[in-house]
């Protein structure tokens, strides 16, 4: 199994855990199942879930510009 673990595996498989967390960690149904306060153990509040949903795409514009810059650099290097 040494060829199927760590950095020796295809990158698609390596990215699965982070991709799953990226998409499902924002899902209120998922958060309600495990999210707890670190000291009290109280479940996450509906107010916090609503705030997370509102704030999820706060930096979407910056991320889009970053991808455009990466694309422009790639085109410049490989043109």
Residue frames as qw, qx, qy, qz and C-alpha x, y, z in Angstrom:
[[0.000, 0.882, 0.472, 0.000, 0.00, 0.00, 0.00],
 [0.432, -0.512, 0.034, 0.742, 3.00, 2.31, 0.07],
 [0.206, 0.098, 0.491, 0.841, 2.24, 3.54, -3.45],
 [0.180, -0.631, -0.616, -0.436, -1.30, 4.53, -2.51],
 [0.443, -0.795, -0.347, 0.228, -0.57, 6.81, 0.43],
 [0.410, -0.579, 0.071, 0.701, 1.10, 10.11, 1.20],
 [0.225, 0.719, -0.220, -0.620, 2.42, 12.00, -1.79],
 [0.173, -0.212, 0.875, 0.399, 2.78, 8.86, -3.91],
 [0.346, 0.500, 0.790, -0.076, -0.89, 8.72, -4.79],
 [0.208, 0.520, 0.454, 0.694, -2.72, 10.66, -7.46],
 [0.048, 0.043, -0.270, 0.961, -3.47, 14.21, -6.37],
 [0.496, -0.332, -0.393, -0.700, -7.20, 13.77, -6.96],
 [0.719, -0.378, -0.581, 0.039, -7.40, 11.26, -4.11],
 [0.445, -0.085, -0.420, 0.786, -5.19, 13.35, -1.83],
 [0.105, -0.161, -0.002, -0.981, -7.57, 16.30, -2.21],
 [0.437, -0.435, -0.709, -0.342, -10.76, 14.38, -1.36],
 [0.421, -0.518, -0.603, 0.437, -10.74, 15.05, 2.43],
 [0.147, -0.304, -0.099, 0.936, -10.10, 18.77, 2.03],
 [0.214, -0.156, -0.520, -0.812, -12.69, 19.05, -0.74],
 [0.428, -0.497, -0.748, -0.103, -15.29, 17.30, 1.37],
 [0.350, -0.518, -0.448, 0.639, -14.59, 19.56, 4.31],
 [0.076, -0.090, 0.184, 0.976, -14.62, 22.62, 2.06],
 [0.346, -0.267, -0.548, -0.714, -18.13, 21.88, 0.86],
 [0.583, -0.465, -0.652, -0.140, -19.75, 20.08, 3.76],
 [0.405, -0.231, -0.499, 0.730, -18.24, 21.99, 6.68],
 [0.127, -0.031, -0.016, -0.991, -20.43, 24.95, 5.66],
 [0.458, -0.314, -0.672, -0.490, -23.60, 22.87, 5.56],
 [0.425, -0.435, 0.337, -0.719, -25.83, 23.62, 8.59],
 [0.935, -0.147, -0.141, -0.289, -27.11, 20.02, 8.68],
 [0.789, 0.201, -0.442, 0.375, -23.52, 18.80, 9.05],
 [0.118, 0.465, -0.429, 0.765, -22.50, 21.45, 11.57],
 [0.659, -0.428, 0.098, -0.610, -25.48, 20.65, 13.80],
 [0.951, -0.071, -0.297, -0.039, -24.23, 17.08, 14.08],
 [0.817, -0.060, -0.284, 0.498, -20.76, 17.83, 15.46],
 [0.227, 0.553, -0.153, 0.787, -20.11, 21.53, 16.09],
 [0.597, -0.673, -0.415, 0.136, -19.81, 22.30, 19.80],
 [0.100, -0.935, 0.227, -0.255, -18.41, 25.10, 21.93],
 [0.617, 0.383, -0.607, 0.321, -14.85, 24.20, 22.91],
 [0.009, -0.293, 0.667, -0.685, -15.38, 24.91, 26.65],
 [0.553, -0.035, 0.420, -0.719, -19.04, 24.33, 27.40],
 [0.193, 0.057, 0.963, 0.180, -19.84, 21.65, 24.84],
 [0.434, 0.547, 0.408, -0.588, -23.01, 23.54, 23.93],
 [0.586, 0.411, 0.604, 0.349, -24.29, 22.93, 20.38],
 [0.203, 0.025, 0.268, 0.941, -23.79, 25.58, 17.75],
 [0.258, 0.528, 0.472, -0.658, -26.58, 28.16, 17.78],
 [0.495, 0.643, 0.555, 0.180, -28.93, 28.83, 14.89],
 [0.049, 0.976, -0.021, -0.213, -27.77, 32.46, 14.98],
 [0.341, -0.608, 0.597, 0.397, -24.17, 31.39, 14.37],
 [0.552, 0.209, 0.751, 0.296, -25.23, 29.04, 11.58],
 [0.346, 0.865, 0.364, 0.009, -27.09, 31.91, 9.90],
 [0.112, -0.909, 0.274, 0.295, -24.06, 34.18, 10.29],
 [0.497, -0.299, 0.714, 0.392, -21.79, 31.54, 8.74],
 [0.519, 0.517, 0.648, 0.209, -24.17, 31.17, 5.81],
 [0.186, 0.968, 0.133, -0.101, -24.17, 34.96, 5.26],
 [0.200, -0.851, 0.419, 0.247, -20.39, 35.26, 5.54],
 [0.852, 0.018, 0.478, 0.214, -19.47, 32.25, 3.41],
 [0.633, 0.524, 0.327, 0.466, -18.89, 34.26, 0.24],
 [0.195, -0.925, -0.043, 0.325, -17.49, 37.45, 1.78],
 [0.248, -0.658, 0.505, 0.501, -14.15, 37.09, -0.01],
 [0.750, 0.374, 0.534, 0.111, -15.44, 35.52, -3.23],
 [0.406, 0.914, -0.007, 0.001, -14.44, 38.58, -5.25],
 [0.196, -0.796, 0.567, 0.087, -10.89, 38.52, -3.93],
 [0.673, -0.127, 0.720, 0.112, -10.62, 34.80, -4.69],
 [0.681, 0.640, 0.353, 0.052, -11.89, 35.39, -8.25],
 [0.211, 0.941, -0.263, -0.021, -9.32, 38.15, -8.83],
 [0.455, -0.573, 0.675, 0.098, -6.59, 35.89, -7.47],
 [0.743, 0.187, 0.630, 0.125, -7.55, 33.17, -9.96],
 [0.517, 0.848, 0.118, 0.028, -7.55, 35.73, -12.79],
 [0.080, -0.871, 0.480, 0.070, -4.04, 36.83, -11.81],
 [0.622, -0.271, 0.725, 0.119, -2.88, 33.20, -11.75],
 [0.714, 0.512, 0.471, 0.077, -4.40, 32.69, -15.21],
 [0.316, 0.942, -0.113, -0.021, -2.75, 35.82, -16.60],
 [0.297, -0.706, 0.633, 0.109, 0.63, 34.72, -15.26],
 [0.711, 0.028, 0.695, 0.100, 0.14, 31.26, -16.72],
 [0.625, 0.728, 0.278, 0.050, -0.75, 32.73, -20.11],
 [0.088, 0.937, -0.332, -0.058, 2.27, 35.02, -19.99],
 [0.444, -0.533, 0.714, 0.094, 4.61, 32.16, -19.14],
 [0.574, 0.081, 0.801, 0.148, 3.21, 29.68, -21.66],
 [0.516, 0.766, 0.176, -0.341, 2.25, 31.93, -24.55]]
